[in-house]
Amino acid sequence: MKASKAGAVIFCAEPKPLILLLKSSNPMFGGSAWQLPKGGIDPGETPANAGFREAKEEAGLLESDVKNISNLGDFPMTGMTDTYVIHFISVETLKPKLSGQYHYETGATKWFTVEDAVKLIKKNQKPVLLKAIDRKSTRLNSSHVALSRMPS
């Protein structure tokens, strides 16, 4: 099954390892649950570009905030009515404050320690987070992603 959605795990390693999670402002999209930024892939968009765009829209991530981007791969997810595949990227930021503003669909964003993020994240996204943490801690981020320029 081909990825139909994309998302991002956003890390900041300085001064201590932190992970950014968000809550949706819409109860239909997991409103009260801490989760990763994610959404649909637009026509002509690569999954990596879509993951970055979702991080920008939902969390306020800008290119100037980014230190490193790598692919995490495709993850099957079960929603309320169907099963789909989400392609996730891992993004390391330069600082624990993002430059942009997040979208109206986002109710809140917050940086968590790795341990707290694992405890609090939405259950179906935990495997994604654990893979990102494992890659980060073992420095296997050799598959860097080059984002193609997309029209604004």
C-alpha positions in Angstrom: 0.0 0.0 0.0 1.4 3.4 -1.0 1.7 6.2 1.5 -1.4 8.5 1.3 -0.4 10.8 4.2 2.9 12.2 5.6 4.2 13.4 8.9 7.2 14.4 10.9 9.0 13.6 14.2 10.6 16.9 15.3 13.7 16.7 17.6 15.8 19.2 19.3 19.1 17.9 20.7 20.3 21.1 22.4 20.5 21.7 25.3 18.9 18.3 26.0 17.0 15.9 23.7 13.4 17.1 23.3 10.5 16.0 21.0 7.8 18.3 19.8 4.2 17.0 20.0 1.0 18.7 19.3 -2.7 18.6 20.0 -5.3 19.2 17.3 -8.0 21.8 17.8 -10.5 19.4 16.2 -11.8 16.6 18.3 -12.2 14.4 15.2 -8.5 14.5 14.7 -7.5 13.3 18.2 -8.0 16.7 19.8 -6.9 15.9 23.4 -4.2 13.4 22.4 -0.5 14.4 22.0 0.6 13.4 18.5 2.9 14.0 15.6 2.2 16.6 12.8 0.8 14.7 9.8 -1.7 15.1 7.0 -2.4 14.4 3.3 0.0 14.4 0.4 -0.9 17.0 -2.2 -0.8 16.2 -5.9 2.7 16.4 -7.3 4.2 16.5 -3.8 6.8 13.9 -2.6 6.0 12.2 0.8 9.1 13.9 2.3 8.0 17.3 1.1 4.5 16.7 2.5 5.9 15.7 5.9 7.9 18.9 6.0 4.9 21.0 4.9 2.7 19.4 7.6 5.4 20.2 10.2 5.4 23.7 9.0 1.6 24.1 9.0 0.9 22.3 12.2 4.0 23.1 14.3 5.5 26.3 12.8 8.7 24.6 11.5 10.6 26.7 9.0 13.6 25.8 6.8 15.8 28.1 8.9 15.0 26.0 12.0 16.3 22.7 10.4 19.6 21.1 11.2 19.0 17.7 9.6 16.2 15.8 7.9 16.1 12.0 7.3 13.5 9.5 6.1 11.9 7.2 8.7 9.8 5.2 6.2 6.2 4.2 5.8 4.0 3.1 8.7 0.5 1.6 8.5 -2.1 3.3 10.7 -5.7 2.5 11.6 -8.1 5.4 11.7 -11.7 5.6 12.8 -13.0 4.1 9.5 -10.0 2.9 7.5 -6.4 1.8 7.4 -3.8 3.9 5.6 0.0 4.4 5.3 1.8 7.5 6.6 5.4 8.3 5.4 7.3 9.9 8.2 10.5 12.0 8.2 12.7 12.9 11.2 13.6 16.6 11.5 16.3 17.8 13.9 16.0 21.5 14.8 18.7 24.0 15.8 16.8 25.2 18.9 13.7 24.4 20.9 11.8 27.4 19.6 10.4 27.3 16.1 10.3 30.4 14.0 6.9 30.1 12.3 3.3 30.2 13.5 1.3 27.1 13.7 -2.0 26.5 11.8 -5.5 27.1 13.2 -6.0 23.3 13.2 -3.3 23.0 16.0 -4.6 23.5 19.5 -1.3 23.4 21.3 2.4 22.4 20.7 4.8 21.5 23.5 8.4 20.1 23.7 8.7 17.0 25.8 11.6 15.0 27.1 12.1 11.7 25.2 10.7 9.7 28.1 7.6 11.9 28.5 6.9 11.9 24.7 7.0 8.1 24.7 4.5 8.0 27.6 2.1 10.6 26.2 2.0 10.1 22.4 -1.1 8.7 20.8 -0.8 4.9 20.9 -0.8 4.2 17.1 2.1 6.7 16.6 4.3 5.2 19.3 6.2 2.8 16.8 7.1 5.8 14.7 8.4 7.7 17.7 10.4 4.7 18.9 12.0 4.2 15.5 13.0 7.9 15.3 14.5 7.7 18.8 16.4 4.5 18.0 17.8 6.1 14.8 18.7 9.3 16.7 20.4 7.5 19.6 22.4 5.1 17.3 23.3 7.8 14.8 22.0 5.8 11.8 20.7 9.0 10.1 22.6 8.3 6.9 19.6 8.6 4.6 19.4 12.4 4.4 16.5 13.8 2.5 16.8 16.6 0.0 13.5 18.5 -0.1 12.6 19.7 -3.6 11.5 23.3 -3.9 7.8 23.5 -4.0 5.8 26.5 -5.1 4.4 28.4 -2.2 
